[in-house]
Amino acid sequence: MDKVNKFLNHVEEHLGVYLMLITSFLVFIQVVLRYLFHYSLFWSEEVARYLIIWLIFIGSSIAVREKAHAVVDVVIAYLPPVWQRIFAVLGSAAAILFCGFLFIAGWEMIGHVIDSQVVTPSLGIPMVIPYLAIPVGAALMLLRFGQDVRRDFIRLWNGSKEETKQ
């Protein structure tokens, strides 16, 4: 499992970096062409938009892994360590429920997009490609929150054993 996790970490990080680089380069080129040469690439804004959508969902998974999402823990910080661990498990479980809902809703949207055979306005590529970011990102976040719950539950279990020994 550790090798799979490391591989997934590298894939997420490399995808995030490449998506950011390509988007930045594309927007830069578009600005230069538009303001210096009065020429515009008709497809660049659409591609940048879809790359940013993918970047957001991949980046959200990375943020879950790194515990970089915003957390309001004003009250939890003053609780005893056992209760802090309990609330950590409950918070991750709630996030799993949300990501599960997001995955199911995203998958249903993809079904509708496939049925209607919608394509993007400028490039004419199937809209399934941009919409796939939703269930893929939700699945990655589900995995990461699942890892959090497992780790927090182990900490909760081991912590409660240590507290009873003292």
N, C-alpha and C positions, 0 to 999 in steps of 0.2 A: 504493500500500500504506500510505503514511503517513496518508492521510485515513481509510482503513478502520480503522487502528489507533487514531487519535484518537477516531473515532466509537465504537469498542468500549470505549475507556477511559471515555468519558463515559457510555455505557450502563451499564457495570459500576458506576461510582461513583454514578450517580443511583439505580440499583436498590438498591445497598447502603444508601444514605442513606434512601431511602423505606421499604425493608423494616425498617430499624432504628427509624425514627420510628413507623411503624404498629405494630410489635410493642411498643415501649415504651409508646405511648399505650394500646394495647389492654390490656396487663398492668396499667397504672396504673388505668384505668377499672374493670377487674375487681376490683382490690384495694379501691378506693373503694366500689364497689357492694357487695362482699361484707362489708366490715367496718363501713361506716357505715349501709348500708340493708338489710343482711341479704338481699341479692338477688344472684343470680349469673347471668351470661350463660353458658348451657350450651355455647356454641360457642367461647368466647374462648380457652380453653387449647389447643384443637385448632388453631385458626388461628395462634396464637402459635408453637406447636411447628413447624408447617409453614413459616411465614415464617422462623423461625430456621434451619431446615434449608437453605432457599434462600439465606439470608444467609451461612451457613458456606461453601457451595460458590462463591458469587459472590465472597465475601471471600477465599477461597483463591486464586482467579485473580488478584485484585488483589495479594495477598501475593506471588505468584510474580513478577508484573510489577515490584513494588517491591523484590524480593529481601528480603522480610521474614520468610520461613520460617526456622525454627531451623536452624542449620548448625553442625556440629561440625568445626572446621577447625584443631584444635590441632596436628596433625602437618603438615597442608598449609601452614600459615602459615610453617613453617620450610624449606619446599622452595624451590628456585630458581624464578624467575618462569615459566619454560617449563613446568615440572612443575605449577605452580599452575594454569596455563591448561589443561593436559591434564586435570587432575582436575576442573576446572570443566566441561569438555565431557563427561567421563564421568559426572559427577554429574547433569547435566541430561539426558543420554541415559538414565540409569537412571530418572529421574523421568518421562521420556516413556514408557518401558516400563510403569511403574506406572500412569500416567494412561490409557494405552491399555487395560490390563487393566481398570481401573475403568470406562472407557467401555463396553467390551464387556460386562462383567458387569452394569452398569446398564441397558444396552439389553436384555439378556436378561431381567432382572427386569421391565422394562416390558412385554415381551412376555407374561410370565406373568401380570402384573397385568391386562393388557388381556383375555387369554383367560379369566381367572376373573371379570372384571367386578366387582372389589372396590371398595367405596365407603367413604368415611370414616365413622366411627360417628356423629358429631354432625351434620355438615353434609350428608352423603350425596353429596359430590362424588366423582368418580372418583379412586381412589388414584394414578392415572397422574400427576396434577398434582404431588403431593409427590415421587413417585419420579423424575420428570423432572429434578429438581435434580441427580441423580447423573451422568447422561450429559452434561447441559448444563455442569455445573461441570467435569467431566473434560475435555470438549472445549475449554473455555476455558483450562484449565490446560495441555492439550496444545499449544495455540496459543502460550501464553506461554513454555512450556519450549522449544518449537521456536524461538521468537525468541531465547531465551537461547543455545541451541546454536549458532545461526547467528552471533550476535554473538561468542560465546566462540571459535568456530572461526576467525572472521575475525581476532580478536585473537591467537589462537595462530599463525595463518599469517603475519600481519603482524609479530608479535613475533619469530618465528623468522627472518624476513628481516632484521629490524633487528639481531638478535644476530649473524648471519653477516657483516654489513657492518662490525661493530666489531672 
